[in-house]
Amino acid sequence: MPTEQRPVYPTASDTSHDHLQDELPYRRRQQALLREFGTAALQTRDFQQILRQAANLSARGSGCAYAKVLEYDPGGKRLVVRAGIGWPAGTIDHVSLGADIESPAGYAFQTGQSVISNHLQKETRFRTPKLLADHGIRRAINVLIRRGGEGNTPFGILEADSPDPGQFDDADADFLAGFAGLLGIAIERQHADAKLQAALDHEELLTREMSHRVKNSLTSVVGLLRVQARSSDSADVKSALENAAMRVASIAEVHDHLWRGSKVGFVDLSDFVGHLCKNLQSSAPEHTLQSRSDPIILSADKAIPLGLLVNELVTNAVKYAYVDGPGVIRMDAREINGHLLVEISDEGAGLPDEFDINQPRKSLGFRVIIGLVRQLMGELTISKNIPQGALFTIKFPLDPP
């Protein structure tokens, strides 16, 4: 991109009205570039893009063909080129400049003062870095890139370089310092974002580990309940322990998906109910369990009661729908207008005519079902299946996206 050359005046002391009139568009252009960079720095989280744009726009605003962002490397005590414009391939991340007080960039870094060098070939205050000498750079401005917070080591240096004759002045240094100030804010934001992301990653790791441990603990409880069930002489106690084991296993299934899932605290409903029905199938191999679900991401707060509901209704169908032999039990889940519609059906004997889930003389299983539906703030509908059997429909609101 071509640079915008600053107007050249006969003498540095020329302060005529015409001089100021010619200078004004140049300064306005610098202010516009500062606004452009400030907006861009707020809109992107790409650190390298921010550095590249800082070098590009500061070069344009200074009327230079070259500019670079230097980062201080405390290990090597050098200033490493991290972004730039005009420099050949192999410069970025490979070339470094001295950070000592005898180089222009090093002096700006060590003292915090802006450095203007308009005659590098005749410069007696500093040595000219090899990178600048190799590219015939005649003049340069170096300004410090600070980081927010007291006691923070500065990030490095923003430098504009030109091989053309001319004069940089204090206004040019102020312009570049303004760029460096915005760049420092953007760098500090990047640093804060990185710390926040590291904290979130650590929290996610702990959450997954917790879900994994809860799943393992619940699996141990399931094993103990089933051992007790097998050793019991009472059919009622055996049935109660088996039912309890299946309910705990449903919760364990949720936690298994929580720690494995791509999103912390959520499960993929299709994958979750598929595994749940597969586990229920293993306890009733004579029947056929079929499940289908839309690919919906469900929070743990809703996945746990839903898993228990599926467990209760499928278990009831296994026990009571087919008294004369094996049959098919279906579980279907789909999203409709922000709600999840879950249907569990069979083609068995159906419910007795006098059956009423709202009557107080209902089983523990149905009391559990009603409580879980309320927990989901949902509705439960029971009807006859076509051509025969029973159909249980649960509808409850999904989490907002």
TAHU-V588229 format. One record per residue. N is the residue number from 0. PSI is psi in radians with two decimals (none if undefined). OMEGA is omega in degrees with one decimal (NA if undefined). NEAR is the number of other C-alpha atoms within 10 Angstrom. Layout:
n:N psi:PSI omega:OMEGA near:NEAR
n:N psi:PSI omega:OMEGA near:NEAR
This chain:
n:0 psi:2.24 omega:-178.2 near:8
n:1 psi:2.52 omega:178.5 near:9
n:2 psi:2.71 omega:177.0 near:16
n:3 psi:1.92 omega:-175.6 near:16
n:4 psi:2.38 omega:174.5 near:15
n:5 psi:2.49 omega:176.7 near:20
n:6 psi:2.45 omega:179.1 near:13
n:7 psi:2.29 omega:-175.9 near:13
n:8 psi:2.74 omega:-176.4 near:14
n:9 psi:-0.77 omega:-178.7 near:7
n:10 psi:2.75 omega:179.4 near:8
n:11 psi:-0.36 omega:-176.9 near:9
n:12 psi:0.02 omega:-178.4 near:7
n:13 psi:1.94 omega:179.4 near:11
n:14 psi:0.54 omega:-178.2 near:10
n:15 psi:2.89 omega:177.6 near:8
n:16 psi:-0.72 omega:179.4 near:9
n:17 psi:-0.68 omega:177.6 near:9
n:18 psi:-0.88 omega:-178.0 near:14
n:19 psi:-0.66 omega:179.1 near:11
n:20 psi:-0.69 omega:178.1 near:10
n:21 psi:-0.58 omega:-176.6 near:14
n:22 psi:-0.54 omega:-172.1 near:15
n:23 psi:-0.84 omega:179.1 near:11
n:24 psi:-0.63 omega:179.0 near:13
n:25 psi:-0.80 omega:-179.6 near:18
n:26 psi:-0.65 omega:176.9 near:17
n:27 psi:-0.68 omega:178.2 near:12
n:28 psi:-0.69 omega:177.5 near:15
n:29 psi:-0.76 omega:179.6 near:24
n:30 psi:-0.67 omega:178.1 near:16
n:31 psi:-0.69 omega:178.9 near:13
n:32 psi:-0.63 omega:175.7 near:19
n:33 psi:-0.76 omega:177.9 near:21
n:34 psi:-0.72 omega:179.5 near:14
n:35 psi:-0.77 omega:-179.7 near:13
n:36 psi:-0.71 omega:178.8 near:21
n:37 psi:-0.73 omega:178.1 near:19
n:38 psi:-0.81 omega:-178.4 near:12
n:39 psi:-0.70 omega:-178.5 near:16
n:40 psi:-0.52 omega:179.4 near:23
n:41 psi:-0.40 omega:-172.8 near:13
n:42 psi:-0.19 omega:-177.8 near:10
n:43 psi:2.60 omega:172.6 near:12
n:44 psi:0.11 omega:179.7 near:15
n:45 psi:1.84 omega:-174.0 near:10
n:46 psi:-0.80 omega:-178.9 near:14
n:47 psi:-0.63 omega:177.9 near:11
n:48 psi:-0.68 omega:177.7 near:14
n:49 psi:-0.79 omega:180.0 near:22
n:50 psi:-0.76 omega:-179.5 near:21
n:51 psi:-0.74 omega:-178.5 near:18
n:52 psi:-0.61 omega:176.8 near:19
n:53 psi:-0.79 omega:179.5 near:30
n:54 psi:-0.76 omega:-177.2 near:25
n:55 psi:-0.90 omega:-175.3 near:24
n:56 psi:-0.62 omega:178.3 near:22
n:57 psi:-0.58 omega:175.4 near:30
n:58 psi:-0.77 omega:179.0 near:27
n:59 psi:-0.77 omega:-178.0 near:23
n:60 psi:-0.43 omega:-179.6 near:26
n:61 psi:-0.06 omega:-177.4 near:27
n:62 psi:0.59 omega:-175.2 near:23
n:63 psi:2.67 omega:173.8 near:25
n:64 psi:-0.25 omega:-176.4 near:22
n:65 psi:2.51 omega:170.4 near:25
n:66 psi:2.76 omega:179.8 near:28
n:67 psi:2.70 omega:173.1 near:27
n:68 psi:2.16 omega:-178.8 near:26
n:69 psi:2.29 omega:176.8 near:28
n:70 psi:2.34 omega:-179.9 near:21
n:71 psi:2.25 omega:176.1 near:23
n:72 psi:1.81 omega:-176.0 near:14
n:73 psi:-0.48 omega:180.0 near:10
n:74 psi:-0.85 omega:-179.5 near:6
n:75 psi:-0.08 omega:-177.7 near:11
n:76 psi:0.83 omega:179.9 near:14
n:77 psi:2.85 omega:174.0 near:19
n:78 psi:1.95 omega:-173.3 near:24
n:79 psi:2.38 omega:178.1 near:24
n:80 psi:2.03 omega:-179.4 near:21
n:81 psi:-0.39 omega:177.0 near:21
n:82 psi:2.73 omega:179.6 near:24
n:83 psi:3.01 omega:175.8 near:24
n:84 psi:2.42 omega:178.8 near:23
n:85 psi:-0.36 omega:-175.7 near:16
n:86 psi:2.64 omega:-177.9 near:16
n:87 psi:2.86 omega:177.0 near:9
n:88 psi:2.51 omega:-178.6 near:7
n:89 psi:-0.05 omega:179.7 near:8
n:90 psi:-0.84 omega:-175.5 near:15
n:91 psi:2.27 omega:178.1 near:18
n:92 psi:0.01 omega:-178.8 near:12
n:93 psi:-0.58 omega:-178.2 near:10
n:94 psi:2.44 omega:178.2 near:14
n:95 psi:2.78 omega:179.4 near:22
n:96 psi:2.73 omega:178.7 near:21
n:97 psi:2.47 omega:178.7 near:19
n:98 psi:0.18 omega:179.9 near:24
n:99 psi:2.96 omega:-171.8 near:16
n:100 psi:-0.13 omega:-177.7 near:16
n:101 psi:-0.06 omega:174.1 near:17
n:102 psi:2.65 omega:-179.0 near:17
n:103 psi:-0.81 omega:179.6 near:29
n:104 psi:-0.72 omega:179.9 near:29
n:105 psi:-0.69 omega:178.9 near:25
n:106 psi:-0.77 omega:178.0 near:22
n:107 psi:-0.65 omega:-179.4 near:25
n:108 psi:-0.75 omega:-175.9 near:28
n:109 psi:-0.61 omega:-174.6 near:16
n:110 psi:-0.36 omega:-175.6 near:11
n:111 psi:0.05 omega:-179.4 near:16
n:112 psi:2.49 omega:175.1 near:13
n:113 psi:2.47 omega:-178.6 near:22
n:114 psi:2.14 omega:175.0 near:21
n:115 psi:2.13 omega:176.9 near:22
n:116 psi:1.89 omega:-177.9 near:21
n:117 psi:-0.14 omega:179.4 near:20
n:118 psi:1.31 omega:-175.4 near:15
n:119 psi:-0.60 omega:-178.4 near:22
n:120 psi:-0.47 omega:-178.5 near:14
n:121 psi:0.16 omega:-175.1 near:12
n:122 psi:2.23 omega:178.1 near:14
n:123 psi:-0.26 omega:-178.9 near:10
n:124 psi:-0.60 omega:-174.3 near:13
n:125 psi:2.83 omega:168.7 near:16
n:126 psi:2.60 omega:179.3 near:15
n:127 psi:2.14 omega:179.6 near:20
n:128 psi:2.56 omega:-176.9 near:17
n:129 psi:-0.69 omega:-179.1 near:11
n:130 psi:-0.71 omega:-178.9 near:14
n:131 psi:-0.72 omega:-179.8 near:19
n:132 psi:-0.72 omega:-178.9 near:13
n:133 psi:-0.45 omega:-178.0 near:8
n:134 psi:0.25 omega:174.9 near:15
n:135 psi:0.54 omega:-179.7 near:15
n:136 psi:2.20 omega:-178.5 near:22
n:137 psi:-0.56 omega:-176.0 near:22
n:138 psi:2.68 omega:-175.2 near:23
n:139 psi:2.69 omega:171.0 near:25
n:140 psi:2.32 omega:176.0 near:27
n:141 psi:2.22 omega:177.2 near:31
n:142 psi:2.64 omega:-175.8 near:29
n:143 psi:2.41 omega:172.2 near:28
n:144 psi:1.87 omega:-178.4 near:28
n:145 psi:2.79 omega:171.1 near:23
n:146 psi:2.67 omega:178.6 near:22
n:147 psi:2.75 omega:177.5 near:16
n:148 psi:2.49 omega:178.9 near:8
n:149 psi:2.39 omega:174.3 near:6
n:150 psi:-0.01 omega:179.3 near:7
n:151 psi:2.39 omega:174.9 near:9
n:152 psi:2.33 omega:177.9 near:14
n:153 psi:2.64 omega:179.3 near:17
n:154 psi:-0.81 omega:-177.5 near:23
n:155 psi:-2.39 omega:-171.7 near:30
n:156 psi:2.46 omega:167.9 near:29
n:157 psi:2.21 omega:-173.6 near:32
n:158 psi:2.33 omega:172.8 near:29
n:159 psi:2.32 omega:-174.6 near:31
n:160 psi:2.52 omega:179.5 near:26
n:161 psi:2.36 omega:173.8 near:23
n:162 psi:-0.03 omega:-175.9 near:17
n:163 psi:2.65 omega:174.3 near:14
n:164 psi:2.72 omega:-179.5 near:12
n:165 psi:-2.97 omega:-177.2 near:15
n:166 psi:2.18 omega:165.3 near:19
n:167 psi:2.51 omega:177.9 near:19
n:168 psi:-3.08 omega:-176.8 near:13
n:169 psi:-0.57 omega:178.8 near:12
n:170 psi:-0.64 omega:176.5 near:10
n:171 psi:-0.70 omega:177.8 near:20
n:172 psi:-0.68 omega:178.1 near:21
n:173 psi:-0.70 omega:177.1 near:13
n:174 psi:-0.84 omega:-178.6 near:20
n:175 psi:-0.61 omega:177.4 near:28
n:176 psi:-0.63 omega:175.1 near:24
n:177 psi:-0.73 omega:175.7 near:18
n:178 psi:-0.78 omega:-179.3 near:26
n:179 psi:-0.65 omega:178.1 near:27
n:180 psi:-0.80 omega:177.4 near:20
n:181 psi:-0.69 omega:179.4 near:22
n:182 psi:-0.69 omega:177.7 near:25
n:183 psi:-0.70 omega:177.5 near:20
n:184 psi:-0.77 omega:179.5 near:18
n:185 psi:-0.70 omega:178.9 near:23
n:186 psi:-0.74 omega:179.7 near:22
n:187 psi:-0.66 omega:176.4 near:17
n:188 psi:-0.72 omega:176.6 near:18
n:189 psi:-0.73 omega:179.8 near:16
n:190 psi:-0.76 omega:178.6 near:14
n:191 psi:-0.71 omega:177.7 near:12
n:192 psi:-0.71 omega:-179.5 near:13
n:193 psi:-0.72 omega:178.2 near:12
n:194 psi:-0.72 omega:178.5 near:12
n:195 psi:-0.75 omega:179.9 near:12
n:196 psi:-0.67 omega:177.5 near:12
n:197 psi:-0.69 omega:178.1 near:12
n:198 psi:-0.72 omega:178.8 near:12
n:199 psi:-0.70 omega:178.2 near:12
n:200 psi:-0.69 omega:178.8 near:12
n:201 psi:-0.73 omega:178.4 near:12
n:202 psi:-0.70 omega:178.0 near:13
n:203 psi:-0.74 omega:178.5 near:16
n:204 psi:-0.78 omega:179.9 near:14
n:205 psi:-0.71 omega:179.9 near:13
n:206 psi:-0.77 omega:178.4 near:16
n:207 psi:-0.73 omega:179.5 near:22
n:208 psi:-0.70 omega:178.8 near:15
n:209 psi:-0.79 omega:179.2 near:15
n:210 psi:-0.67 omega:178.9 near:22
n:211 psi:-0.75 omega:-179.2 near:19
n:212 psi:-0.69 omega:177.0 near:16
n:213 psi:-0.76 omega:178.4 near:17
n:214 psi:-0.79 omega:179.4 near:23
n:215 psi:-0.70 omega:179.3 near:15
n:216 psi:-0.76 omega:179.5 near:13
n:217 psi:-0.63 omega:177.1 near:20
n:218 psi:-0.65 omega:176.6 near:20
n:219 psi:-0.70 omega:178.0 near:14
n:220 psi:-0.74 omega:178.0 near:17
n:221 psi:-0.77 omega:179.3 near:22
n:222 psi:-0.75 omega:179.2 near:14
n:223 psi:-0.75 omega:179.6 near:13
n:224 psi:-0.68 omega:-179.1 near:21
n:225 psi:-0.59 omega:174.6 near:18
n:226 psi:-0.77 omega:178.4 near:15
n:227 psi:-0.67 omega:179.6 near:15
n:228 psi:-0.74 omega:-178.9 near:22
n:229 psi:-0.52 omega:-177.2 near:15
n:230 psi:-0.06 omega:-178.6 near:10
n:231 psi:2.48 omega:177.4 near:14
n:232 psi:-0.24 omega:-177.7 near:10
n:233 psi:2.22 omega:179.0 near:11
n:234 psi:-0.64 omega:-179.5 near:11
n:235 psi:-0.76 omega:179.1 near:11
n:236 psi:-0.73 omega:179.1 near:14
n:237 psi:-0.78 omega:-179.9 near:19
n:238 psi:-0.73 omega:-179.3 near:14
n:239 psi:-0.73 omega:179.8 near:14
n:240 psi:-0.67 omega:177.5 near:21
n:241 psi:-0.73 omega:178.1 near:19
n:242 psi:-0.72 omega:178.4 near:19
n:243 psi:-0.71 omega:179.5 near:17
n:244 psi:-0.71 omega:-179.6 near:21
n:245 psi:-0.63 omega:178.2 near:22
n:246 psi:-0.75 omega:178.1 near:19
n:247 psi:-0.66 omega:178.8 near:20
n:248 psi:-0.60 omega:178.0 near:25
n:249 psi:-0.74 omega:178.1 near:32
n:250 psi:-0.70 omega:178.4 near:23
n:251 psi:-0.62 omega:179.0 near:27
n:252 psi:-0.69 omega:177.4 near:22
n:253 psi:-0.84 omega:-177.8 near:28
n:254 psi:-0.50 omega:176.2 near:27
n:255 psi:-0.70 omega:178.7 near:21
n:256 psi:-0.49 omega:179.8 near:25
n:257 psi:-0.78 omega:-176.3 near:27
n:258 psi:-0.35 omega:178.6 near:25
n:259 psi:-0.35 omega:-172.3 near:15
n:260 psi:2.82 omega:-179.2 near:16
n:261 psi:-0.36 omega:-178.7 near:11
n:262 psi:2.13 omega:-175.0 near:14
n:263 psi:2.32 omega:177.0 near:18
n:264 psi:0.07 omega:-177.9 near:20
n:265 psi:2.71 omega:177.2 near:22
n:266 psi:2.66 omega:171.9 near:26
n:267 psi:2.00 omega:-172.0 near:21
n:268 psi:-0.75 omega:-177.9 near:24
n:269 psi:-0.81 omega:179.7 near:19
n:270 psi:-0.72 omega:-177.0 near:17
n:271 psi:-0.91 omega:-177.6 near:22
n:272 psi:-0.50 omega:176.7 near:26
n:273 psi:-0.80 omega:178.3 near:17
n:274 psi:-0.67 omega:-179.6 near:17
n:275 psi:-0.81 omega:179.3 near:21
n:276 psi:-0.57 omega:176.7 near:23
n:277 psi:-0.72 omega:177.8 near:16
n:278 psi:-0.70 omega:177.6 near:16
n:279 psi:-0.62 omega:178.4 near:20
n:280 psi:-0.64 omega:-178.3 near:19
n:281 psi:-0.44 omega:178.1 near:11
n:282 psi:-0.15 omega:178.1 near:13
n:283 psi:1.16 omega:-172.7 near:15
n:284 psi:-0.32 omega:-179.0 near:10
n:285 psi:-0.33 omega:-179.5 near:13
n:286 psi:2.87 omega:177.3 near:17
n:287 psi:2.09 omega:178.5 near:15
n:288 psi:2.19 omega:178.9 near:21
n:289 psi:2.31 omega:-179.8 near:15
n:290 psi:2.52 omega:175.8 near:18
n:291 psi:2.40 omega:-179.0 near:17
n:292 psi:2.52 omega:170.2 near:19
n:293 psi:2.66 omega:177.4 near:14
n:294 psi:1.55 omega:-175.6 near:13
n:295 psi:2.38 omega:175.3 near:17
n:296 psi:2.14 omega:-173.2 near:20
n:297 psi:2.39 omega:179.2 near:20
n:298 psi:2.78 omega:179.7 near:19
n:299 psi:-0.61 omega:-179.2 near:18
n:300 psi:-0.50 omega:178.5 near:13
n:301 psi:-0.51 omega:-178.2 near:19
n:302 psi:-0.66 omega:-177.5 near:27
n:303 psi:-0.93 omega:177.9 near:19
n:304 psi:-0.58 omega:177.8 near:22
n:305 psi:-0.73 omega:178.2 near:26
n:306 psi:-0.71 omega:177.6 near:23
n:307 psi:-0.67 omega:177.5 near:22
n:308 psi:-0.82 omega:178.2 near:25
n:309 psi:-0.74 omega:178.6 near:23
n:310 psi:-0.83 omega:-177.5 near:25
n:311 psi:-0.82 omega:-174.4 near:20
n:312 psi:-0.69 omega:177.0 near:21
n:313 psi:-0.73 omega:178.6 near:22
n:314 psi:-0.73 omega:177.2 near:20
n:315 psi:-0.72 omega:178.9 near:13
n:316 psi:-0.69 omega:177.8 near:26
n:317 psi:-0.71 omega:-175.1 near:25
n:318 psi:-0.69 omega:-166.2 near:11
n:319 psi:-0.30 omega:-174.2 near:13
n:320 psi:-0.69 omega:-174.2 near:24
n:321 psi:1.54 omega:-178.1 near:19
n:322 psi:-0.32 omega:-175.2 near:12
n:323 psi:0.02 omega:-178.7 near:9
n:324 psi:-3.03 omega:-176.9 near:9
n:325 psi:2.80 omega:178.3 near:15
n:326 psi:-3.04 omega:-176.7 near:17
n:327 psi:2.35 omega:175.3 near:17
n:328 psi:2.27 omega:-175.2 near:26
n:329 psi:2.49 omega:174.0 near:18
n:330 psi:2.12 omega:-177.4 near:23
n:331 psi:2.27 omega:179.8 near:17
n:332 psi:2.27 omega:179.5 near:22
n:333 psi:2.72 omega:-179.4 near:17
n:334 psi:2.33 omega:177.5 near:17
n:335 psi:1.95 omega:174.5 near:11
n:336 psi:0.87 omega:176.9 near:8
n:337 psi:0.13 omega:178.6 near:12
n:338 psi:2.65 omega:173.7 near:16
n:339 psi:2.20 omega:178.6 near:20
n:340 psi:2.03 omega:-178.9 near:20
n:341 psi:2.19 omega:179.4 near:22
n:342 psi:2.25 omega:175.4 near:22
n:343 psi:2.11 omega:-172.5 near:23
n:344 psi:2.80 omega:174.8 near:27
n:345 psi:3.02 omega:178.1 near:25
n:346 psi:0.65 omega:-176.1 near:20
n:347 psi:-2.53 omega:-172.8 near:23
n:348 psi:-0.33 omega:-179.3 near:15
n:349 psi:3.04 omega:-179.4 near:19
n:350 psi:2.60 omega:177.6 near:16
n:351 psi:2.67 omega:-178.6 near:7
n:352 psi:-0.57 omega:-176.8 near:6
n:353 psi:0.06 omega:-176.9 near:6
n:354 psi:2.30 omega:176.9 near:9
n:355 psi:1.93 omega:-175.7 near:12
n:356 psi:-0.36 omega:-177.8 near:16
n:357 psi:-0.08 omega:178.2 near:10
n:358 psi:2.59 omega:-176.4 near:7
n:359 psi:-0.38 omega:-177.1 near:8
n:360 psi:0.99 omega:177.6 near:10
n:361 psi:2.83 omega:-176.5 near:12
n:362 psi:2.92 omega:176.2 near:10
n:363 psi:-0.69 omega:-179.3 near:9
n:364 psi:-0.76 omega:-179.4 near:15
n:365 psi:-0.50 omega:173.9 near:17
n:366 psi:-0.69 omega:176.0 near:14
n:367 psi:-0.76 omega:-178.7 near:15
n:368 psi:-0.82 omega:-179.2 near:22
n:369 psi:-0.74 omega:179.0 near:17
n:370 psi:-0.68 omega:-179.8 near:14
n:371 psi:-0.67 omega:177.1 near:19
n:372 psi:-0.72 omega:177.2 near:18
n:373 psi:-0.67 omega:178.9 near:14
n:374 psi:-0.60 omega:178.6 near:14
n:375 psi:-0.03 omega:-175.0 near:19
n:376 psi:0.75 omega:-175.9 near:12
n:377 psi:-2.98 omega:179.5 near:16
n:378 psi:2.50 omega:177.6 near:14
n:379 psi:2.22 omega:177.5 near:16
n:380 psi:2.34 omega:179.0 near:11
n:381 psi:2.24 omega:-179.3 near:16
n:382 psi:3.00 omega:176.6 near:13
n:383 psi:2.42 omega:176.7 near:15
n:384 psi:2.79 omega:178.5 near:16
n:385 psi:2.18 omega:6.5 near:11
n:386 psi:-0.30 omega:-179.7 near:8
n:387 psi:2.94 omega:179.7 near:13
n:388 psi:-2.82 omega:-177.1 near:19
n:389 psi:2.63 omega:179.6 near:22
n:390 psi:2.08 omega:177.2 near:22
n:391 psi:2.16 omega:-178.5 near:17
n:392 psi:2.16 omega:178.1 near:18
n:393 psi:2.28 omega:178.6 near:22
n:394 psi:2.22 omega:178.6 near:21
n:395 psi:2.70 omega:-177.0 near:21
n:396 psi:2.45 omega:176.7 near:17
n:397 psi:2.83 omega:175.3 near:19
n:398 psi:2.49 omega:175.8 near:13
n:399 psi:2.56 omega:-177.9 near:6
n:400 psi:none omega:NA near:5
